[in-house]
């Protein structure tokens, strides 16, 4: 995932860029909900952005009143019932891993 971002400054910039993406997704989803309170928003994004400590945490920082559910796919060797907790996701979709 980090590719050529191996230096200290490259890694820092990579993390900052990820945070910008997470924050932007959260803000745009919350703005939509504010304008359309009768609707439900589903955000489809990469699993790193969907992890509870990423975009969902940024949404909570912006508006803690909005209920969220985080659903992640199981990924063999990475996201499994043995190593994913409620701090990572609310639900794990099983049977998709290769």
Secondary structure as GFF3:
##gff-version 3
##sequence-region A 1 98
A	DSSP	alpha_helix	8	35	.	.	.	ID=ss1
A	DSSP	alpha_helix	47	50	.	.	.	ID=ss2
A	DSSP	pi_helix	52	56	.	.	.	ID=ss3
A	DSSP	alpha_helix	57	62	.	.	.	ID=ss4
A	DSSP	beta_strand	71	73	.	.	.	ID=ss5
A	DSSP	beta_strand	91	93	.	.	.	ID=ss6
###
